[in-house]
Amino acid sequence: MKHIYLILIVLFSCAAPKECCSQIKKAFKFSTFYVAVNGGTSLSDEDIYSVDGSRVDYDTVFTPYDYSLTLGVRKIQRFQYEGSTPFKDGTETSFSDAASVGRSPFEYLFEVDYKRQEGVEYFDQTHFLRYVKPKWFTKVEYIKDGFADIEYYEATQRFRINGKKKLSFNFGGVTRLAEPYGYDPLEEWIMQSGNLHYTQLAIEQGYSVDVFQSEYRSPNGNIVATNSEIWNEVVVPTVLKDYVEKKRNELENQWQYSLVVGFDFYHYKKNFWLHTWGNLMPYHHDSGGEFSYHKFNDGEQWYDYSGGLIFGYKLNRNLGCFVEGKYNKYWNREWYDFKCGINYIIF
């Protein structure tokens, strides 16, 4: 019901409905809505063997097929080195989307990706709004990458200094909202010897261990292992993963305020192009919270940074090479993608 009230407020607050509709139409002009389903074979089935006295036991690990369901809308003007495709299938990876500035003043991307990869399900999201002017720009984004285990909101406003037409520098502030990275729920289970007391942790989580009967049961009473090898190699990692995820989800997200400096460079010719950008956050405000990253970093400052590079060079009509990639390091967590290669066209 509150959504209906919100829509009515927006409609009645618009003094010029025709002009408002015109602005909405302009915002979505040249944008693309897309829905795509992709799938394929995953890991092959794997047999796990174990020895129990004179008896050999084995189990088979089945990995279901991979798939992805992608829904999105985007309005991002292609750079000159980017080719066009007749349809968007949801598997495209354009490193230039991560750049600080684009070719159009106002651009956006909203994409959700529900997928299963190697038997693990993820719900990834990438959303951003970017507005760029000659002397300043602002960008708001939300990233959730389950495979890289990273999720955060980020908003930045920066001034731009144009040294040359192709090169610009920027500086300003960044506000981020994320889980308390640096917090380790397993730290309290480490014994004086340095080993992890995982058996006691599992018991407190509801598991039961009967070493004499070789029965290891889950909280609902089902037998999950019949020997210590399967218990240690299969069950315990799952127990630890679930415990860490549960403890992290119990905590509230943390605000992080940082200063940022960056640059953006773009040069294009038909036989040579170079697009690169970088961002550095050298200073972060210490809020003094119990789960502030400063606490896990011994009260010291740290460097968060990100960047990207897209390079292409056609030596002649036949031979060319390329290097593309992006890299992020936030709160001592890294995630990156890259590709490079050589193309030779035979006439």
N, C-alpha and C positions, 0 to 999 in steps of 0.2 A: 504493500500500500504506500509506503514512504517513497518508493520509486515513482509512483504515479504523481504524488504531490510534487516531487522534484521536477518532473517533466512539465507539469502545469505552471510551476513558478518560472521556469526558463521561458516557456512560451509567452506568458503574460508579461514578463519583464522585458520582452523584446519590443522596443519602441517602433522599429521599422521591420516588420516581418519579411518583406520582400528582400530587403538588404541582408537580413540575417540568413535567409535561405540561400542567397547568392554567395555569402561567405562560406557557408557549409559546403555548397557545391564546389566552390573553388578549392576548399581544403581537400576534397576527395577526388578532384580532377586528376587524371593520369595515375591514380592509385590502382592497385591490383588486389582483389580478394581471391584467395585460393584455398582449396581443400584437396588433400592428396593422401593416399594410402600406399605404403610401400611394404614389401615383405621379402623374406628370403631364408635360406637354410642357415641355421646357427651351428654351434659346435656339435660334432658327432658324439654319439653315446660313448661313455667311458666306463669300463669295468674296473672296480676297486676290489683288490684281493687282500685278505688278512688270514693269519694262521692262528688257530685256537687249539693248542695241543697238537694232536695228529690230524686235526680236521682243517680243511681249507674252506673258508667262507668267502663269498664274493657278493658284491652288490653292483648294480648298474646305475650310473648317473645319467638321467635323460635330460637333455637341454631342448626345450621347445623352440620352434622357429622364431626368427626375429621379425618384428613388424614395427611400423610407425604410422600414426595418424596425425597429420599436420594441418592446422587451421591458422590462417593469418591474413593480414592486410598490410600492405607496404606501399609507401610512396617515397622512393629513393631514386634520384636521377643517376643513371649509370655514368661512371667515369669512362673516358674515351677508350681505355684499354679493355673494358669489359664488353663481352659479346652479349647478344640477345638470344633468348630461347623462345620457342613458340608457346610453351606452357611452363608453369612453375610446378615442380613435383614435390617440393618440400625437402629435397636433399641438397639444394644449392648451398654452397658455403662461400659467401663473399666476404673476404677479409676487410674490404673497404668499409663495410657497415660499422666497424669498430673505430673508424677514424674520428678525430675531433670535429672536423668540418666536412661538409659535403659540397656538391655542386649547385644545390638549390637552397634558397634561404630557409625554407621550412620543409622538414622531412620527418618521416616516422616509420616505425615498424612495430607491429603487434603480432606475435606468433606464439602458439602453444604447440607442443609436440609430445604426444603420449606414445611411448614406445617401449618395446621389450628388446633388450640386447644381451645376448649370452645368458638368457634365462632370468635376467633381472629387469624389473619394470621401472621406468622413469617417467616423470611428468616434468619436462623441461619447458622453460618459458624465456622468451627474449622480447622485451618491450622497450622502446625508447622514442622520445620526442626530441628533435634537435632544431634549434632556430639560430641562424648565423647571420650576423651583420658585419660590415667591414671592420668595426672597432670593438665588437664584443660578440659573445655567443653564450648560449645556455643549452644544457642538455640534461634530460631526466631519463633514467633508465632503470630497468629491473631485470636482473639476470638470475636464472636458476638452471644450473647444469648439474644433473644428478651424477653423471659419469665422473665429472671432476670434483664432485662434492662441494659445490660453492653456491651460495645464494645471498644476494644483497640488493638493496636499493641504493641508488646514487643520484645526486643532483649537484650540478656544478654551474657556476656563473663566472665568466672570465672576461677580462679585457684582452684585446688583440693588438699587437704591435706589428705592423707590416713593414719588415725590413726591405723586402723586395716583392715583386708581384707574385712570385712562385713560393716564397718563404714567409711564414708568419710565426710570431711567438705569442704566447698567451700566459696569463697568470690570474689567479683568483682563489676561490674557495671551493671546497667539496664537502658535502654532507652525505654520510653513508649510514645505512641501517642494516645490521646483520646480526647473526647469532654470535655469542661470545667466543670467537675463535681464539684458541690458546688454552681454553678450559679443557682439562683431561679428566673425565669422570673415573677413569681407572687408576688415577694416581693414589687414591685412598686405599686401594687394594694391593699396593706394592709392599712386600715385606721388607724387613731390614736386610735380607740377603740380596734384594734387588729383583727377586722373582715375583710374579703375579700370582696371588692366591685365587686362581680362577675357580677351583672346586668349591670353595666356601661361597664365592659370589654366586655360582650356579645354584647352590642349595638355597641361598637366601632368595633367589628368584623363583623358587618353587620346584626345582629339579631334585630328584632323589638318586643317590648313588649306593648300590649294593655290590661292593667289590667281590665278595665271596660267591654270590650268585651270578656275577657278571651281568647285572641288569642296571641299566641307566634309563630312568624314566623322566618324561617331560612333566610340566606342572599339571597337565590333564590326565596323567597316569599312563600314557602310552610309552612303550619301550622304544627309545630312540637309538640305543646302541647296546650291543651284546659283548663288547670287549673294549679295553682301554684305548686301542688304536683308533677305532671309529669315534669314540667319545672325544679324544684329544684332537683329532684331525678334522672331524666333520661337525660335531655338535658344539664343542666349546667355542670355536670361532663365531658360530651363529649366536650363541648366548652373549658373547662379548659385544658383538655388533648391535644386537637388540638393546642391550643395557646402555651402551653409549648413546644410541639414538634416542632412547627414552629419557635419559638424564638431560641431554641437550635440549630436547623439546620442552622440558619443564621450565627452562630458563627463558626470560624475556630477551628480545633483541636489544642490541646495544647501539646507541648513537655514537658516531665518530665524526668529528669536525677537523678538517685538515686544510692546509695551504697547498696549492698546486701550481706548478709551472710546466709549460709544455711548448711544443712546436709542431708545425705542419708544413710539409714540403710536397709540391706536386709539379711534375714536369712531364710533358707528353709530346712525342713525335711518333710518326708511323713506324719507325724502326727502333725506337728507344723510348722507354718510359720509366719513371721512377716516382713512386708515391710512398712517403714515409711519414710517420708521426710518433710522438712520444709524450708521456706524462710522468711527472715525478712529484710525489707528495713527501717532502722532507720533514714536515712538522705536523704534529697531531696534538690536539687539545686533550689534556688529561682531566677527565671528569671525576676521577677519584672513586669510581664505582667499584663494587666488589669484583665484578667480572670484566672490568676495563682491560683492554689488551696491554696497557702500560704495566699492569700488575704482573701479567705473565711474561713481560719483557724486562723484568727487574727494574721497573720505573724509568727505563730509558726510551728515547725516541728511536724510530726505525724508518726505513725507506720503503714506501709502496710505489710501484711503478708499473707502467704498461706501455706497449708500443707495437708498431706494425711496420712491415716492409713489403712493398709490391714492386718487383723489378722485372723488366722484360727487355730483351735485346735481340734484334734480328740481324745477324751478321751479314746475311745476303738473302737472296730469294729462297734458298733451300734450308739454311741452317739458322736456328734460333735457340735461345735458352731463357729460363725464367726462374725466379725465386720469389716465393710468397709466404708470408707467415705473420702471426701475431703472438704476443706473449704478455701474460699478466702475472704479477706477484703482489698479492694483498695479504696482510696479516701472516706472512711467512707461508702462504699457500700459493702454489704455482699451477697454472694451466695454460696450455699453448697448443697451437696448430701450425703446421708448416707443410710446404710442398715445394719441390724444385725438380727441374728436369731439362732435357734437351729434345728438341724437335727437329727432324730432318725430313723435308718434303721432297719426294721423288717426282720429277716431271717426266 
